[in-house]
Amino acid sequence: MLQEYEKSLLGDPLKDRATYHVASPSPITYIHNVKAPLPVLQGDNDPRVPKEEAQQVVELLKKDGKTVDAHYYANEGRGFAKRENQIDSIRRSVEWFDKYLKGAIDLRRRCSVAAAGVVVNRKTSGSPRPPIRRSERNVVLQ
């Protein structure tokens, strides 16, 4: 059944050899096209993405001068089972988003806030989570 589904997407492997036999089917071929900063949070024992492959991605991106940061969790597989590693990975993710996305998010937020006619108190608009007070006509961030 899966084979028929694959044929419906890619065509017959005997008739459409070019589709099935590309020069390099590995995703590593395209690693040099990465533009966004990349956080790598990797379990040392991940059965689907061996640590060596993750390290290869990190090394290639660093060699290209790209922004990448890696942290490897000992005795973890796919996903993190240990609570301390779950917490650490979330903390690292939030820090990464704050560092690389927050400026873009703040800019989008200011644009959408202005478009919605929302009043923003300039003294606290830079704080991470200003309290929200709802009035009848608009939302006021204090």
N, C-alpha and C positions, 0 to 999 in steps of 0.2 A: 504494500500500500504506500509506504514512504517512497519507494522507488518510483511509483507512478506519479506521485505528487511532485517529486523532484523533476521528472521528465516534463510535467506540465509547466514548470517554471523555467527550466533551462533547455529543454529540448532533449532529443535522443542523444545519448553519449556517443554512439557510433556515427551518427550523421553530423553532429555538432561538436566535433572534437575540440575546436578552438575554445569553446565555452568551458569545457571540462578540463582542458590541459593548458592553462595559462602559464606564462613563463615562471611566475612565482606566486602561488596561491597564499603564501604566508602573509598575515597582517603586518609583519615586521617590515615588509616591502614599503609600506606607506607611513612608517613611523616618522620619516623626515618631513611629512606634511603637517604634523601637529603644530597648532598655533596657540592653543590655550594652555595655561599652566596645568600641570598634572600632578595630583597627589597619588602616591602608590602606598596602599595599606595592604600588606601581604602576609598571609600565614605561611610560615616556613614549610608546612606540610600540605600545602594546597595540591590536591590530586589533579586538578584541571589546568592550573597554571603553575608549573614548577617555579620555585624561587629563582632558579637560574634564568628562566625566560623573563621574569619581572626585572631582574637585575640587568639583563641585556637591554631591555627597553629604557631603563633609567640611564644606563651608560651611553646609549646612542643619543638620547635627548640631551644629556649634559654635554656631550661632544659637539652637538649642534648649537649649543648655547641656549637651549630652551630652559624654561623654569620647570623644575621637577623636584619633588621631595619624596623620599621613600622611607618607610618604617616597616620593619619585618617583625612579626610576632612569633616568638618561639613556641613550639608545641601547639600551634594552631593550624587548622586546615582551611577549608572553604568556609568563609564566615568565621566569626569568632565565638567560641564557646565560653571562654572565661569572662566573667563579669568585668574584671578590671580592664581587659583588653577591649571589650565592647565600649566601656566608658571612655577609655583612652582614644579609641578610633573616632568616636563621636566628637570628643574634644578637639582632636586634630582636624577633623573635617570642618567643624565650626570655625576654628582659627583660620583655616585655609580660605573658607568662603569669606570671612571677614576681611582677610588680607587682599584677596584677588577679585572678589565680586561685590563687596559692600559699596564701593564707590559707584559702580554701575547701578546697583540696586537703589542707592540713595538718590542718584540722579533720576532714575525712572520714577521713583516714589515722589520726588518733588514735582516732576512733570505731571504725573497723574493727580497729585494732590491739588496742584494749581488748576488743572482742567476741571476738577470736580468742585472747585470753589471752597475748598477746605482751608480753614485758618490754621496756620502753623506759628507757634510761639518761637521766635528766633533763638531765644536763650536756651531752649531744650531741644531744638530740632536736630541737633547733632548727637543726642543721646541715643543709645541702642534701642530702647523700648519706651517711648514716652507714654504716659497714661492717656487713655482715650476717654473723653467725656462726650456723650451724645446729647445733642440738643434737638429740638424739633426740626430745624431746617438744615443743619450741617453738622459735621463732625469737627470737634475742636481738639487738636493735639496740644497738650499743655507741657 
